[in-house]
């Protein structure tokens, strides 16, 4: 369950960062649609820095040219992680507590103009998972112990009462086990 919860939270963070990246790429592509290139749009840096300030989980936002060379970088990230994201078909790469997302940018002629890279932190997501399970672990063990004690006390009574009807006895035991699991 810990792994499932952790994976679900990591996927939620990836989806959130994908939405941020799509929004930023649309803003960048609107600049490119005017016939400008990524190199001659000084208005892009404040846009990227504003996004970096607004999202505490972002480590860096970068714009790369078509060869993967950095044009505009806001924040500090791992360029080697960016290169891995560029090489993968899904545009994602992660290592340890950090992940990168790469989205292709198109110009006004629908040609590839460069890449938008989001470098974000996954440590907060993992901490949230660990905190949740740390809080729930003791209560879950207590409930499990109570359920087992209740099962040990009630099971012999059910088995003895319906000893001559094994199907009915099994049905009652089954209902008890299902109710304890729920």
Secondary structure by P-SEA (a helix, b strand, c coil): caaaaaaaaaaaaaaaaaaaaaaaaaaaaaaaaaccccccccaaaaaaaaaaaaccccccccccccccccccccccccaaaaaaaaaccccccccccbbbbbbbbbcccccccbbbbbbbbaaaaaaaaaaaaaaaaaaaaaaaaaaaaaaaaaaaaaaaaacccaaaaaaaaaaaaaaaac
